Amino acid sequence: MAEVKNDLSYTADHEWAQTGDDGVVTVGITDFAQAQLGDVVMVELPEVGDTVDKGDAFGTVESPKSVSDLYAPFSGEIVAINERLEDEPELVNASPYGDGWIVKLKVTGDAEGLLDADAYRAHLEAEDH
Amino acid sequence: MSELARTALYDAHVALKARLVPFAGFEMPIQYDGIVAEHTRVREAVGLFDVSHMGEVRLRGKDALAAANRFATNDLNRIANGRAQYTAMCAPDGTIVDDMIVYRLADDDVLICVNASNRHTDVAHMREHLRGDVELTDESDSWSQIAVQGPHATELLDRVIGKTSKLRPFRIRERTFAGTSVLFATTGYTGERGGEIYAPNSVAMALWDALMTQGADLGVGPVGLGARDTLRLEMAYALYGNDIDRTTTPLEAGLEWVVRLDDGDFVGRDALVAQAAKGVSRKLVGLELTERGIPRPGYPIAHAGAVVGSVTSGTKSPTTGRAIALGYVPVALSDTGTELTIDCRGRTKSARVVKLPFLSRD
């Protein structure tokens, strides 16, 4: 079973978000998403300073056979990218909630509307059936 | 949706926790342990592929060779019995109906391995153009097929079906497994040593198990359709539906080496003679990105800002890490070294035309 962490928020597109004390949100893809994708061989990252609107595709995660868009969970400014992913995209598979984080976002708009862990688990079960 | 077929090895895939996907009407394993690991297994050790979905068409009779030559662009008279030949099969307009391996078993017995997704189209096309004393049978449902590919493949095959290591590429021989006659061919779709075993469904599972068990010390493991695709693309082997189809001709696709315009008539010959005389306007070339990105089928290829073609296959080569693609470009832009760009989902990436195959094997 895919791991779902209790202390994170989730999108229906299988991304997770964690709001830090400074209001900066760290974004990555879920364990379920990385397992579905298979081997991540490239992550296309935005640049620090880019601004994104909620729902915008801000990057891609690619396996040998497929490419998936990353969608901004909130509107905001990209304040950090995980540069390790340029050379080690496999971190997304190995540690989706840890070293495989993708971007940090300084939220400028509404930071609501994500799923909590239980709602995301229910979403996974619904997708499974 | 119609019911998906299962190969005789379905239970093995389930036991190996394969991810199964619908492919050409079959429920097929796309991956087991991950595409990169499976790809590496074939390049460095030995991998097993269930390719039982492939179609097998048999031609039997006095005119079997002549019949095959009528729809094949290549010429079966150029090889001896016991040998295999790669060929295209064209429509009268010269576009490709399918590509296939033709096995010349005897003067009156030809086995043809066709793409699973084209099986019914192919059989209909062959029947339409069948002439002489020959009987065509679609044997696809009777055969299982296991590809054994990799540097340790011959050693594994020696153990399981007897001496194969002396056999040069593109040969086919009868072998015995578990008291049952099977056909072993030194063909494949990866660029590695080894071959493909055509076995009756009744022994397929025992054969798979024997290959897995007796190859344990050689690093054997299963390989799904995902890695099959990355392996073939590194070798620039065309994939029907991606790189070749009913809109492309063998002369455009770099398959002129399997088109014998001087060796008698075949379906599509007139169109290909005309195209050869006029010269093709576009060619399938190999491309490599010179910056980060991964080209994918359908991405536009541009030159000086103008779209000149599109990618037909692309991936990040698991062996070299390079971003590789096949695509059609105008002949004037097809020379090795030509600088082009590929539009990767709105981002323009620099690319250049490179020699094929992407991976050179000895």
Boltz contact constraints between the chains, C-beta under 6 A:
constraints:
  - contact:
      token1: [A, 38]
      token2: [B, 31]
      max_distance: 6.0
  - contact:
      token1: [A, 38]
      token2: [B, 34]
      max_distance: 6.0
  - contact:
      token1: [A, 38]
      token2: [B, 35]
      max_distance: 6.0
  - contact:
      token1: [A, 39]
      token2: [B, 34]
      max_distance: 6.0
  - contact:
      token1: [A, 39]
      token2: [B, 35]
      max_distance: 6.0
  - contact:
      token1: [A, 39]
      token2: [B, 36]
      max_distance: 6.0
  - contact:
      token1: [A, 41]
      token2: [B, 316]
      max_distance: 6.0
  - contact:
      token1: [A, 42]
      token2: [B, 294]
      max_distance: 6.0
  - contact:
      token1: [A, 62]
      token2: [B, 294]
      max_distance: 6.0
  - contact:
      token1: [A, 64]
      token2: [B, 35]
      max_distance: 6.0
  - contact:
      token1: [A, 64]
      token2: [B, 230]
      max_distance: 6.0
  - contact:
      token1: [A, 64]
      token2: [B, 315]
      max_distance: 6.0
  - contact:
      token1: [A, 65]
      token2: [B, 226]
      max_distance: 6.0
